[in-house]
Amino acid sequence: MLIHPWDAARDDAEWHQWLTVHDFGQLAVNGPAGEPPFVQPLHFVHDPARGEVLTHLARPNPLWAALEANPDCLLSVVDDYAYVPGPWQADPVGPSEHGTPTSFYAAVQLRCRAYLVDDPAEKAALLNRQVGHFQPEGGSARVAVGEVPYGRMLSGIRGLRLEVTGVRAKFKYAGKRDAEVRERIADRLADRDGPGDAAAREHLLRRQRA
């Protein structure tokens, strides 16, 4: 992923905060020799204090054999994207039709080393952390080994702890444009109000204020 200086995360706190509410991504794992990578969409919990990501998958998933062969993998998260028409980005002193179309998006790529979790008690603790993240209001029984309703299901999954070994974070929101152009884009995003436009506009304005 190309990251220009004006698109780079301002600090770790920026991408940490973004991952607290963007907790669905794609885990890319090296496939067998001569085969393309395996890519698995999944929910996850990011724990920046421990430098790790927690998730789980069904036991029959083909990723397990691939991770056992090579535990190095990449978790990619992309969201808050919007298409920006060329005229919105045009230089104020030039023809609007000379503006360059582009895409706005936020992206975080976590390079990780995978550790498989098969101990039933450890799997139960991992699942409870995930459910606690996604359902802070509660409403589901806790997972406990040998107890209903989820204890008997533990054998059907494997837990996955991903140790984060590297991070690439990008927030591509007109960072190299001057204030007049950024304000124009913000206005156009508000007017269009399509899917993703509000989030993209907030990033643009937030980074402009920083």
Helices and strands as residue ranges (DSSP letters): G 5-7, H 12-21, E 24-29, E 38-43, E 45-47, E 52-58, H 63-69, E 72-84, G 86-89, G 96-98, E 102-117, H 120-134, G 151-156, E 157-172, H 179-192, H 197-209
